[in-house]
């Protein structure tokens, strides 16, 4: 007997800011909601599924689905609960899952018929079986950590033309490290890093059109054996891709070279702070005794540019941290940088410590966006921390510092690419925003591919020794 066909609505709600006429659409139009598309793969062929991302489209709220699935993260929690309450009032069965639900299940349970804690590969199929049997539970908690047998995500549900990077994918879950400010352990538990089978990853890549890919993995190089096999399989595919890694991953012998040969052109790297004491305090031990400058130069030698991530507001930070960080990032020639105000997410070790110390200012989740101060800093006022955060962005992306950063490169072509990428990303945001609002985001992909291609075409042939260890001192940034 075939199960009854279900009418399903899957929603990624937008945070409040994203619906403002003054927001920057480029920030929320980069990647499609892969998590929901992954869950959609477990439905039957007769089920009718609509997937909507409120960041890039207006939600249709006049429908009457049987089942509503909402992905909740901290800054869209309020909106998620509003939508959940609306659909429950109409008789739909509402499921809530995601990072915020896992961190605060009792809060989320007030707005759901069923909540899902942790990743969904094991609990989502069980729920669907229970739901079709009219025996759904109100709480499902993931225990297994495996991607073996997971079906390919439903890319047919993704509206590709609405995203700048529609060819995004995830081939692993979590991260092998346990930084205090990161959600990874809170979401995945003790086994917080695992990968797909390499063949499954390669099949997913082959499904994607065009050249450009973006791996949204927290640490693509985190399992060297998996990464080596993945890059071996990708070699010759003619792809260009971007992802994230750590300093240690970059400094590992031969791995970055193999990634570059497979098409790697850009890495997001969490430097976080130039202060070793801050690293220890936040358990970012994988960055201790690492030579930041050597990692950047090694990436550059391989034709890979770095998007550096920095966090302000750690207990060792004072008024000088903003200028010191920007000056260092410019001096080493980072093409792009991302700055954050330290944010104690519920469920993290940082949040637990802040609560114990009485330093949490409020629980307005809309402001837990790494751009507002939600705790009491140690050596800065909240006002100084927010002002310094915004000043760091202005200073780093000033034309003066864009050209200064470009001059850190030894070759004229490298300097030109630096200006094109850094300037094009930040200084021409109004043009990007116009294209995104006109639903033409993917038209910029050829430009992005051309820039990324140029990094690989001008690789240095330098094969000098790689220093993996370089002691950090409190008075000298890692260089």
N, C-alpha and C positions, 0 to 999 in steps of 0.2 A: 504494500500500500504506500503510495507516494505521499509525503507530508504536504500539508496545506501550504500553498505559496504565500510568502510573507511580503508585506509592503514595509520597506525599511527606510528610515531616514537617518543618515550619518552626518554629523555636524562638527566642524571645528569652529567654535565661536570666536569672535574677535574681542580683544580687549577694548576697553572704553576708548582709549586714545585712537585706535585704528579706525574708528568710525567718525572721527572729527574731521571737518573740512580742512583743518590745518596740519594734519599728520603727514608724515613722509611715506607715501605708499611703497617706495622701493624696499623698505625694511620688511614689509609684510607680504611682498609679492615674489619672493625669491623661490620658495620651495613648496610643492604640493603636500598635502597631509598623508604621508606614507603610512603612518600608523593605522589610520582608518581604512585605507585601501588594502592593507594587509589583513585586517579583520574581515573585510568584505569578501575575501577569497574563500572563506569558510561557508558562505551561504550556498544554497542550491541553485541550479540553473534556472529554475522557475521563479525564484524570488525576485521581486522588483526592488532595486536599491538606488537611492539617490544620495549622492555625496556632495555636500556643500561646504565651502570654506568661506566664512563670512569676511575674511580679510580681503577677498578679491571679488566677491559678488554679494548681491542682496539676497538674504534668505527668503524663501517662500514659506510663509508660516500659516497658510490657509489650507494645508493638507491634513490628512487624517491617517498617518501611518500606524501600523500595528506595533512597530518597534522603533524606538529612537535611541541612537547611540551617540554619546557626546564625549569628546576628548577634552579633559580639563587640565589646564596648567594654571599656575598661580595667578597670573595677571588677567586671565579670562574667567576666573572662578565665578565672579559675581554674575557675569553675563550667562555663563553656563547654567547656573542655578535658575536664572530667570526663564531660560528656554526650557529647562527640565520641568519646572513648575507649570509652565504653559501647556506643554504636551501631556503631562500627567492629568491636568484638569480636563483634558479631552478624552481621557481613557487610554492613551498610549502607554505601553510598558517602556520605561525609561532606564537606560543603562548609563552609568557614569564610570569612567576610568581615566587613568593617566597619572602623571606625577603628583598632582595636588591631591587627588583622591587617595592615593597610596599613603601620602604623608598625613592627611587629616580625614580618615575614613568616617569618623562619627559626624563631622560637619557635612560631608558629601551625602551621607546616608539619609539626611533629612530631605533631600531633593530627588531621591532616586528610588526605583523599585528594586534595582540590583546595583551593587558597586563591585568594582574589579580592582584588586590590589596587585601591583606588579605587572610584568609583561603578560601578554594574553595568549601566547602560543599553546599553552596547555589548558587554560581555564575557559577560553572562548568557545572551543568546540564542545566542551562539556556543558556550558550554559545553553548553547543552541539545542543540544539534545534534550536538556531539561525543559527548555521553553516549549519546544514542539510537543513534549509529553505533558504540557500544562503543570509542570512541577518545578518551576524556577526557584532557585534559592535567592535570598536577598544579599548574599555576600559570597564572592569567589576570591580566593587568595592563591596566587601562583606559587608553586613549589618547584616545578621542573625548570631546568635551564637548558633548553636544546632547541635548535632550529631544524633538526633532522625531520624531514617529511612535511615541513611547512609549505603550503601551496604558494605559487607565484602571486604577488599582489595584483589587485584588479586595476591595472593602469587604464583600462577602458573607461573607468569612472572619473578619471582625472581630466580636468579641462586644461589641456596643455597650453593653450594660447594665453592663458591668464598669468603665466609664471615666467619669470626671467630664466629660471633654471629648472625646466620640467624634467630633465634627465637626472634626477637625484635618486640615490639608492642607499641602502644600508645593508652591509654584509656582515656586521657583527653587532653585538649588544653590549653596552656598558663600557667599562674602562678597567684596566688592571690595577689602577691606583686608587687611593682613598683620601683625597683632599677634603679637609673639613668643611669647606664651603660648597662642595659639589653634591648634587642630588643622587649620584649614581648608586651608592651603597643603599641609600634610603629606598630606592625604587627596586633594585635588583637583589638586595640582600647580600649574604656572604659570598655567593658565587656571582660576582658582578661583572664578569667578562667572558664571552663565548662567541663563537663565530659560526657562520654557515659552512656547509661543505663547499669547497672551492668550485667544484663543477656547477653547483647551484648558482653561485655568484656569477660565474662566467655565462651561464645561460641567461641570467637576468640582464647582464650587460648586452648580450646579443639581441635582446628584445628592443633595445633603445635605439631610436634613429639618430642620425647625425654623428658628430664627433665628440661633443662636449659632455662630460659627466661630472657630477658632484657627489662624492661619497660623504654622507652625513654622519658617518661613524665618529664617535668621540675620539678614537685613537686607531686609525687604519693600520698603523705599524705595530700595534700592541702585541700581536702574536707573530713573531718573525717567521715562523714556519709557514703559517697561513699566508702571510703577506708575500713571502717569496714565491709560493706556488701561484698565488693570484696574479702577481706581476709576470711570472713566466707565461701564464695562460693569456694575458692581455697583450703581450709583446707581438707586434705585427698587426694589431687590430686597427691602428691608426687613430686611437682615441687621445683626447686631451682631458685631463681630469684634475680636480681639486679635492682636498680633504683636510684632515686635522691629524696632528701628531704631537709628540713631546720632544724636548731637547735631546733626551736620551735616544729616542727613536731616530732622530736625524744623525746623531753621532755614531750609531751602530755601523760598523764596517760593511760596505757593499749593499746594504739594503736600500738606501736612498738612490744609489746609482741604478739599481734594478727598477725601482719605481719610476725614475725619470725616463728610462728607456721604454717603459710601458706607457708613458704619456703624462706623468705627474708634472704639473707646472706651478702649483700653488699649495701652500700648507698654512692652516691656521694653527698657531703655536701659543700655548699659554705660558708666557714668561711670568706674568702675574705681578712680580715685584723684583726690584733690584736689591732688596734687603734680605740677607740670609736668615736673620732672626724672624722676619715675617714668614719666610718659607717654612721654618721649623714650627712656628706657632700654628700654621694652617695645615701642617702635615703634608706639604708639597715637597716631600723629601726627594722625589725623583729629579728635582731641579737643583738640589744642593750639589756643590762641587762640580758643576757643569759650566763649561765655557760658552756663554751665550754668543759671544762674537764668533767663535770658531764654528758654532752650529749655523749661524747665518751665512758665513762665508762658504761653508761646505754646501749648503743648499744652493747658494748662488753659483758655485762652481758646477753644480749639477743642472743648472738652468731652472731652478725652482725658487719662486719668490715666496716671501714670508708675510703673513698677516699676523702681527704680534698682538697678543691680548694682555691687558694690564688691569689690575684691580687696585683701586684706591680705598683707603679707610682702614687698613689693617692697623693693629695697635702700635706698630713702630712708625707709622706715617705721621709726618707733621706738615707744616705749610710748604716746606721745600720739595715735597715729593712730586708735585705736578710738574714743576720746571725741570727737575732732575730727570724724571722719566721721559718727558718729551725730548729734552736735549739728547739723551742717550739714544732714543729710538731714531732720531734724525741723524745722529752721528754715525750710526751703523747702517744707514741707508734702507731702513724698512720702507717698503712701498706703501703699505697700509697698516694702520693700527686701530685696535678697538679698545676703548676704555670703559671701565665699569666702576660703579660704586659697590663696594662689598655689600652683599645682601644675604642675611641669614635665613635661608629657606627652611620652612618647617620640615622636620625629619632629618636634617643634617646635624653633624656634630657641632658645627658653628652655632646653629640655632639653639641647641641644647645648652651650650656654654653661655650664650648671651642671656637666655632665660634665667639660668642659675645666678648670673651676675646682675640681674635686674636692669639690663641695658636695652631691651626691646622697647621701642617707643609706641608702637601700635600694631594692629593686625589688619590694616586696610590693604588687602591683597593687590588692589589696583596699582599701588605704589611700590610693590616689591619687584621693580622692573630694572634694577641696577642703575637707575638714573635718579633715584630719590634716596635720601637717607632715612632708614627705618630703625636705626639703632643709635645708641649714644657712643660716638667715637672716643677714643682714648686721648688723643693729642690734638684734635681738631674740633671746632664747633661744627654742627650739622650744616650751617650756612656756608662755612668755609669749604667744607668737603664738596657740597654741591657746586659751588662757584668754581672750585678748582677743577672739578670734573669737566664742566663745560669749557673752561679755559684751555684745558689740555687738548680737546678736540679742535678748538679754534686755532691754537698755536701750531699743532702738528700739521694741520691741513691748510695753513697759510701758504700763499705762493712763495714767500720767502723760504719757508722750511721745506716745501716740496722741491724747490731748486737746490737747496742746501743738501737735502738727502740724496738727490740725484748725483751731486758732485762726489758723494762717497763711493760711487762706482768708478772703476778704472777706465771703462771703455765708453766711447761716445754713444754707441748704440744702446748700451745699458742705461745710460743717463736719459736718453730720449724716451725709452720705454717706461722708466720710472715716472717721468713727468706725465706721460700719456695715461698711465694706469691710475696714479694717485690723483692727478687732476681730473681725469675723466670720471672717476668714481665719486669724488666729493664736490668738485667745483661745478659740475654740470648736472647736479641733482634735479633742477627744474625741468630739464629736457627729459631725463629718465622718468620723472613723475608724470609728465604729459603723456608719454607713450604708455605708461602703466594705466593711467586713468582712461586712455583710449582703447584699452584692452589689446595692446600691441606689444606687450613686454618681450615676447620671443623674437621680435624683429631685431633686437639688439644682440642676439646670440652670435651672428657672424662677426660683429665687432669684438666681442669678448674672445671668441676663438682665435681671431687674428692676433690679438695682444698676447694671449697665452702661447700661441704657436711661436711667436717671436722670441719668447724667453728660451725655449728649447733649441731654437736654431742657432743661438749664439752662446752655447755652452762653452765654458772654459775647459781646456784639456788638462788643467792642473790636477795632478794625482798625488799631491803631497800627503804627508802623514796626518792623521786625524788625532787630535788630542781629545780624549774622552773625559779627562779629569783636570780641573783647574780650580784650586781653592778660591773661595770667595772671602773677601774681608768686608767688614762693616763700613769701611771708608772708601772702598773701591768697588764700583759696579762690576758685574761679571763681564769681562771683555776678552 
